[in-house]
Amino acid sequence: MFENWKKGIDQRSQIITKLADPDAVGGQLERYSCDNIWFNELPLITMEMGGIIEQEVSGGFTPSDLVNLDKIA
């Protein structure tokens, strides 16, 4: 992704999310796929010895590219 940014290429990505609830009847899960995602910034490296890494990045997506792959019944 960084190499494309350096070349001036508008890099787009895909994110697939999954929310599983093992306590729900039948261990239900819900999944979404979102294409055409862009980032306005993306940190190169974030580290903390022995710590949990949490990052927020700015960007967006086209709402019509959000697809529900599995629905909770």
N, CA, C and O of each residue as an XYZ file, in Angstrom:
292
protein
N       0.821     -1.177      0.000
C       0.000      0.000      0.000
C       0.877      1.258      0.000
O       0.599      2.208     -0.732
N       1.927      1.263      0.816
C       2.778      2.442      0.895
C       3.512      2.709     -0.419
O       3.703      3.862     -0.806
N       3.919      1.640     -1.101
C       4.595      1.810     -2.386
C       3.659      2.460     -3.400
O       4.087      3.318     -4.173
N       2.400      2.065     -3.406
C       1.432      2.683     -4.319
C       1.204      4.141     -3.963
O       1.097      4.985     -4.853
N       1.128      4.451     -2.670
C       0.953      5.848     -2.256
C       2.123      6.700     -2.735
O       1.930      7.823     -3.202
N       3.334      6.164     -2.619
C       4.511      6.908     -3.057
C       4.459      7.185     -4.557
O       4.984      8.198     -5.020
N       3.829      6.291     -5.319
C       3.710      6.459     -6.771
C       2.502      7.310     -7.153
O       2.280      7.570     -8.336
N       1.711      7.751     -6.157
C       0.530      8.559     -6.437
C      -0.684      7.744     -6.826
O      -1.651      8.295     -7.351
N      -0.658      6.435     -6.579
C      -1.786      5.552     -6.913
C      -2.791      5.558     -5.757
O      -2.417      5.397     -4.595
N      -4.062      5.744     -6.090
C      -5.139      5.740     -5.093
C      -5.459      4.293     -4.725
O      -6.282      3.648     -5.376
N      -4.816      3.794     -3.695
C      -4.967      2.403     -3.255
C      -6.304      2.217     -2.536
O      -6.617      2.974     -1.618
N      -7.082      1.237     -2.933
C      -8.346      0.899     -2.275
C      -8.212     -0.479     -1.629
O      -7.408     -1.302     -2.068
N      -8.997     -0.722     -0.595
C      -8.884     -1.963      0.176
C     -10.251     -2.578      0.420
O     -11.282     -2.008      0.063
N     -10.240     -3.747      1.031
C     -11.456     -4.462      1.433
C     -11.289     -4.860      2.893
O     -10.218     -5.305      3.305
N     -12.350     -4.697      3.669
C     -12.367     -5.145      5.066
C     -13.561     -6.071      5.237
O     -14.674     -5.751      4.820
N     -13.321     -7.216      5.850
C     -14.404     -8.151      6.191
C     -14.440     -8.258      7.707
O     -13.432     -8.565      8.343
N     -15.615     -8.000      8.284
C     -15.776     -8.069      9.732
C     -16.608     -9.286     10.097
O     -17.424     -9.758      9.305
N     -16.393     -9.786     11.305
C     -17.151    -10.939     11.794
C     -17.417    -10.726     13.277
O     -16.495    -10.495     14.059
N     -18.678    -10.805     13.651
C     -19.089    -10.711     15.041
C     -19.742    -12.034     15.410
O     -20.838    -12.341     14.940
N     -19.078    -12.814     16.246
C     -19.609    -14.106     16.675
C     -20.086    -13.972     18.117
O     -19.387    -13.412     18.962
N     -21.281    -14.492     18.392
C     -21.828    -14.480     19.745
C     -22.029    -15.917     20.195
O     -23.070    -16.511     19.914
N     -21.053    -16.484     20.888
C     -21.158    -17.880     21.302
C     -22.286    -18.133     22.291
O     -22.713    -19.276     22.461
N     -22.779    -17.073     22.952
C     -23.871    -17.227     23.915
C     -25.246    -17.179     23.262
O     -26.244    -17.513     23.901
N     -25.315    -16.770     22.001
C     -26.593    -16.724     21.294
C     -27.027    -18.138     20.917
O     -26.208    -19.053     20.836
N     -28.308    -18.295     20.693
C     -28.840    -19.593     20.296
C     -28.149    -20.043     19.018
O     -28.175    -19.334     18.012
N     -27.534    -21.211     19.052
C     -26.842    -21.743     17.882
C     -25.503    -21.065     17.611
O     -24.916    -21.277     16.550
N     -25.001    -20.245     18.558
C     -23.718    -19.575     18.361
C     -23.701    -18.714     17.116
O     -22.785    -18.821     16.301
N     -24.698    -17.864     16.958
C     -24.875    -17.090     15.729
C     -23.714    -16.131     15.466
O     -22.995    -15.728     16.381
N     -23.556    -15.779     14.193
C     -22.561    -14.787     13.822
C     -23.096    -13.908     12.714
O     -24.042    -14.263     12.011
N     -22.472    -12.758     12.576
C     -22.849    -11.805     11.546
C     -21.554    -11.336     10.876
O     -20.578    -11.027     11.559
N     -21.547    -11.285      9.528
C     -20.363    -10.862      8.785
C     -20.744     -9.804      7.757
O     -21.823     -9.842      7.165
N     -19.831     -8.861      7.563
C     -19.993     -7.829      6.544
C     -18.721     -7.727      5.726
O     -17.622     -7.942      6.237
N     -18.875     -7.400      4.463
C     -17.755     -7.123      3.579
C     -17.915     -5.690      3.073
O     -18.995     -5.289      2.639
N     -16.842     -4.939      3.134
C     -16.879     -3.561      2.654
C     -15.724     -3.367      1.682
O     -14.558     -3.481      2.059
N     -16.055     -3.074      0.436
C     -15.057     -2.822     -0.601
C     -14.892     -1.311     -0.789
O     -15.622     -0.516     -0.198
N     -13.939     -0.941     -1.605
C     -13.713      0.451     -1.977
C     -13.393      1.325     -0.762
O     -13.866      2.457     -0.668
N     -12.598      0.801      0.160
C     -12.203      1.546      1.359
C     -10.921      2.304      1.066
O      -9.997      1.767      0.455
N     -10.872      3.563      1.508
C      -9.656      4.349      1.366
C      -9.233      4.872      2.739
O     -10.050      5.060      3.640
N      -7.947      5.096      2.858
C      -7.379      5.623      4.092
C      -6.781      6.992      3.816
O      -6.085      7.181      2.819
N      -7.052      7.945      4.697
C      -6.446      9.268      4.585
C      -5.066      9.285      5.222
O      -4.192     10.052      4.817
N      -4.881      8.441      6.212
C      -3.587      8.307      6.887
C      -3.480      6.881      7.403
O      -4.490      6.231      7.675
N      -2.267      6.407      7.533
C      -2.039      5.056      8.026
C      -0.653      5.037      8.672
O       0.359      5.117      7.976
N      -0.607      4.932     10.005
C       0.698      4.957     10.678
C       1.580      3.804     10.205
O       1.097      2.692      9.989
N       2.865      4.073     10.047
C       3.801      3.037      9.627
C       3.985      1.989     10.718
O       3.811      0.796     10.469
N       4.334      2.426     11.916
C       4.604      1.490     13.004
C       4.107      2.093     14.310
O       4.366      3.258     14.609
N       3.399      1.293     15.075
C       2.991      1.668     16.416
C       3.311      0.488     17.315
O       2.763     -0.601     17.144
N       4.201      0.709     18.275
C       4.609     -0.394     19.153
C       4.642      0.065     20.600
O       4.905      1.228     20.908
N       4.365     -0.892     21.477
C       4.496     -0.670     22.909
C       4.837     -2.007     23.528
O       4.081     -2.969     23.388
N       5.958     -2.080     24.206
C       6.403     -3.336     24.782
C       5.396     -3.843     25.815
O       5.096     -3.161     26.794
N       4.880     -5.054     25.579
C       3.945     -5.683     26.507
C       2.550     -5.082     26.502
O       1.731     -5.434     27.351
N       2.260     -4.188     25.574
C       0.962     -3.521     25.557
C       0.101     -3.951     24.387
O       0.581     -4.547     23.423
N      -1.161     -3.642     24.489
C      -2.114     -3.892     23.405
C      -2.091     -2.685     22.481
O      -2.171     -1.542     22.932
N      -1.982     -2.947     21.192
C      -1.923     -1.873     20.206
C      -3.340     -1.579     19.712
O      -4.030     -2.464     19.205
N      -3.758     -0.336     19.866
C      -5.041      0.116     19.343
C      -4.764      1.325     18.462
O      -4.039      2.240     18.854
N      -5.349      1.320     17.265
C      -5.145      2.419     16.328
C      -6.462      2.878     15.752
O      -7.366      2.078     15.509
N      -6.561      4.165     15.539
C      -7.672      4.725     14.785
C      -7.069      5.400     13.569
O      -6.077      6.122     13.674
N      -7.667      5.164     12.422
C      -7.204      5.790     11.187
C      -8.389      6.459     10.509
O      -9.527      6.006     10.636
N      -8.115      7.536      9.790
C      -9.202      8.216      9.089
C      -9.289      7.702      7.657
O      -8.289      7.298      7.063
N     -10.471      7.724      7.130
C     -10.714      7.246      5.774
C     -12.205      7.159      5.530
O     -12.990      7.843      6.187
N     -12.590      6.330      4.599
C     -14.007      6.189      4.311
C     -14.263      5.036      3.364
O     -13.353      4.297      2.988
N     -15.541      4.899      2.983
C     -15.950      3.856      2.050
C     -17.222      4.306      1.359
O     -17.888      5.243      1.801
N     -17.546      3.638      0.283
C     -18.789      3.907     -0.437
C     -19.875      3.015      0.160
O     -19.770      1.792      0.061
N     -20.924      3.586      0.782
C     -21.942      2.777      1.456
C     -22.560      1.685      0.580
O     -22.943      0.634      1.094
N     -22.662      1.912     -0.714
C     -23.259      0.890     -1.583
C     -22.356     -0.335     -1.712
O     -22.803     -1.373     -2.200
N     -21.088     -0.236     -1.283
C     -20.163     -1.371     -1.335
C     -20.158     -2.192     -0.051
O     -19.342     -3.101      0.095
N     -21.062     -1.883      0.888
C     -21.186     -2.655      2.118
C     -22.183     -3.788      1.901
O     -23.335     -3.549      1.541
N     -21.733     -5.027      2.123
C     -22.562     -6.207      1.857
C     -22.645     -7.054      3.118
O     -21.628     -7.334      3.752
N     -23.867     -7.463      3.482
C     -24.062     -8.366      4.615
C     -23.878     -9.789      4.109
O     -24.640    -10.257      3.263
N     -22.854    -10.481      4.636
C     -22.560    -11.836      4.193
C     -23.334    -12.891      4.994
O     -23.781    -13.894      4.438
N     -23.485    -12.659      6.289
C     -24.230    -13.576      7.170
C     -25.018    -12.736      8.163
O     -24.466    -11.852      8.817
N     -26.316    -13.019      8.271
C     -27.174    -12.258      9.181
C     -27.485    -13.078     10.425
O     -27.604    -14.302     10.366
N     -27.616    -12.380     11.558
C     -28.088    -13.031     12.782
C     -29.594    -13.220     12.620
O     -30.321    -12.271     12.322
N     -30.044    -14.430     12.814
C     -31.478    -14.743     12.624
C     -32.312    -14.273     13.781
O     -33.530    -14.456     13.780
